[in-house]
Amino acid sequence: METDLAAAYERCRELHREHGRTYYLATRLLPAWKRRHVHALYGFTRYADEIVDRTESRPSAERAALLAAWSNKFLAGLRGEPTDDELLPAVLHTIAIFDLDLEDFEKFLRSMTMDITVTSYRTYDDLLDYMEGSAAVIGTMMLPILGSSDPVAAREPARQLGFAFQLTNFIRDVAEDLDRGRVYLPEEHLDEFGVTHRTLRAGVATPAVKALIKAEVARAREHYALAAPGIPLLEPASQACMRTAFQLYGGILDEIEAIGYDVFGRRATVPHHRRAAVAVRSLLTRPGTPVQLAA
């Protein structure tokens, strides 16, 4: 059983390294014993996302059935039933070790189910409802692993950081999401700038599109500002990791700004030299120091 558990943690780590390079780099700043639990949560969320995103050629009902079957394996594991899944033993072990809130996992799986049939969101509140399960709960799942001197005070900033990270991804990946038939920028925001789905599908950063993206970047930064007070509340050993993740994901917004809000021209990424500099600076920062996006 221990070998199977070790293999499951390794599989989660591989998924994290392959698909979450920015966060994976930040996670390497954690104490070794915490890393594998973060990998387990990432593996859980990524695998579910892969079921949804890598089966697009299949009918919706079939995709929903695949996700439901995997969800049922997870639920059976929670009941103590044996599982032959390649990564769930690590997830179940992490949940047990930290007594994680199972409602967070239920909300996450609900949002993944939404991704199969919901392709756009009318209002920002509608999008926030989706992101409650796809992003905010990731923050609250992570909090017991990271540890905090005041878990109650740190909870809302953790949720806000989940929102901030996912909004950053949505802004950067407009073109990629369009290829999957999805638009995560709310209809009410598109209407405000006179942008339509057809405009976005044209793949041209018109003045109206750029104005829309600029406004979305500002909105994402509001969530970063709400998340910032939570990082100094984390256990000292976890702060360098989250400072790095905070700065690097926020840095994607800087890169989008630097390319004139043209999210179609190229994918905005933080240069490797800046990634390394941020990680070193975070390691050298005294725990408890306030965090903010780089000017």
N, C-alpha and C positions, 0 to 999 in steps of 0.2 A: 504493500500500500504506500509506503514512504517513497519508493521509486516512482510510482505512478504520480504521486503528489509533486515530487520534484520535476518530473517531466511536464506536468501541467503548468507549473510555474514557469518553466523554461519556454513553453509554447506561448504563454502570455507575454513573456519578455520579448520573444521574437516578433510577435504582432506589434508590440509597442515600438520596437526599434525600427520596424519596416514602415509603419504608417503614421507614427506620431513623433517625428524626429525632433521637433522643437521641445516638446514636453519630455521626451526621452532624455535629451541632454540635461534638462533641469532636474529630472529624477535622479540622475547620477550624482547629484550633490546631496542626496539624502543618505543617512546611515544605511549600511547594507541591509540590515534586518527589515527596514521599512520598504526598501525598493520593491521587493518581490510582491508585496501586497498592493502597491500602486500598479505594478504591471498586471496583477490579477484583475483589478477593476478596469484598467484600460482594455485588457483582453476581452472581458465580458462585453463592454460597450462596443468595441470594435467588431467583434464577431457577429453580434446582432445587427450592426449596421451593414456588415458585409452580406448577410443573408438578404437584407432589403435591397442593397445597391447592386449586388452582383448577380441578381436573378431577374433583371429587368425585362429580359426577353420572354419570360414566362407570364401566364395570365395572373392577374391580381389575386385570385382565389388560391392559386397554387403557391404563390409567394407567401400569402398569409398563413397557409397551412404549414409551410416550412418553418416560419417564425414561431407559430404556435407549437409545433412539435418540439423545437428546441427549448422554448419557454417551459413546456411541460417537463422536459428532462431536468431543467433547473429546479422547478417546483418539487419534483420527485426527490431530487437530491437534498433539498431543504428538509424533506420529511425523513431523511436518513436512508433513502433507498440507494443502492449502488448505481454508479453511472460509468459508462464506458466512453464518455465524452472526453476529448483530448485536453480541454482546458477547464471544465467546470469543477473538478476537484480543487483546483487552486482558488477559484472564486468562492466556493462553499467553505473552504478552510478559512479564508480571509474574513468572510461574514461571521463565522463562529468566533474567531479570535477577537474581533473588535465589536461583536454584538451589533452589527450594522442594522439600520432600520430597513426592514423588508419592504416597507411602503415606497421607499425610494426606488427600489428595483421594479416594483409594479408600475410606478409612474413612468420609468424609463421604457419598459417594454410596451406600454400604451402608446408612447410617442413614436416608437419604432413602427408600431402597427399603423399609426396615422400616416407615416411616410409612404406606405404602400398605395394609399388611395387619395390622400390630400396633396395637391400639387401647388396650392397657393393659399395665401391668408389675406382676408379682407382688411383687418385692422391690426394695429400693433398689439393690442390686447390679445387678439387671436393667436398671433405669433408667440407672445409671451406664454400663453397657455401651453402651446406645443413645447416651448423651450423649458418650461417648468420641469417636464419629464426628460427632455433630451440634454439639458445643460445644468439647470439649477441643482438637480438632485446629484449630479456628479460632484459638485462642491460639497454637499452635505455627506455624501458617501466617503469622501476623502478626509473630512475633518477629523474623525476619530483616529485615523492612521497618522495624520500629520501631528495631531495633539495640539492642545491649546490651554493657555492659562485661564481662559474664560470662554468655554464652549458656547454658552448662550449668546454672548456678545459677538462671537466670531461666526455664528451661523449665517446671518444675513449677508455679511460680506462674502462668505464662501459661495452663497447662491449667486450674488451679483458677479462674482468672478466667472462663474459658469456662463452666465448670460454674456459677459464681455467677450470671453473666448469664442463662444459660438457665433456671436454677431460678427466678430472679426473674420471668422471663416466664411460666413455668408457673404460678406462684402467682397472678400478676395475671390471667392469661388462662384461669382454670378454666372460666368460663362460655363463652367463645369456643371453647375446645377441645371442650367438651361438644357444642356445635352441630355440630362436625365428627366427632362420634362417638368422641372420644378422651378418655382420662383419664391424665394424666401423673403424678398423685400415686400412689405405689405402693400396691398392695392391702394390704400389711402395715401401712402407716401408717393407711390408712382403718380397718382392723380394730382397730387400737389404740384408736381413738376412737369405735368403733361407728358409723362412717359407711359408707354403701353408695353405689353408683353412682346408685341410685334417689333417695337423699337429695340427692345433688348435683344431679341433674336437676330436682328440685323448685325449685331456685333460691332457697332460703331459707337465710340464715346462722343456723342453729340454734346453740345453745351448743356442741354437739359439733363442728359444722363450723368454728366460730370457733377452738376449741381445736386442731383439726387444722391450720388455716392458721397459727395462732400458732407451732406446732411446726415447720412447714415454713419459716417466716420465720427462725426461729432456726437451722435447718439450713443455709439459704442463707448466712446471715451467717458461719457457720463456714468456708464456702468463700471468702468475701471475706477473712477473716482469714488464710487460707493463701495467698491471692493477693497480699496487700499487700506482702510483702517484695520482690516482683519489680519493682515500679514504680520504686523508686530505682535499680535496676540498668539501666534503659533508658538509651539515649542521652539526654542532657539535652534535646535538641530534641523528643523524643517524650514526655517526662514530663507536660507540661501536658495533652496530649490524653488520656492514660490516667488521670491523676488525675481529670479531669473525667468521663470515662466511668465510672470506679469510683464516684465520689460520686453521679452522677446515677442510675445503675442501682441503687445501694444506697439512694438516696433513694426509689425506688419502694417498697421495703420499709417505709420510714418512713411513707409515705402509706397503705399497707395497714394498718399499725399504727394510724395516726391515725383511720381510719374503722372501727375496731373489728373488723378482720379480716373485714369483710363484702365479699367479692370479687364478690358478685352485685349489690349496690346501684348501684355505678358503677365505672368503670375507674380505677384509681389512677394518677395522673400527677403528676409534679413540676411545680409552678407555674413559669411563664415567668420570673418575677422571680428565683426561686431558681436556675434554670438559668443565667441570666446571671451571678448572683453567684458561683456555683461556678466558671464558666469564668474570670472575672476573677481570683478568688482563686488558681486553679491557675496562671495565667500569672505571678502575682506570687510564687509559692512557689519558693524556691531549689531547684534540682535536687539530688537526693539526700536531700531531706527525707522522713522516713517518712510513709506515707499510712495513714489509717484512716477508717472510716465516721464520718460526722458524729454527734456525740452527740445 
